[in-house]
């Protein structure tokens, strides 16, 4: 990841450079969280993962 911050003055707007992959990841995250229902499902999944309430399954049968 290439990320560079421009400017240090707190009274002015700062800019950052992001590589394309990081930028696209940020856009995807914003898109996924823009829908309240989807955001709730994602937050619930993260909460379940942190509480170790998940289990691994074999998804081979679901692939093309």
Secondary structure, DSSP 4 states (H G I P E B T S, - for coil): --EEEE---TTS--EEEE-HHHHHHHHHHHHHHHSHHHHHHHHHHHHHHHTT-------GGG--
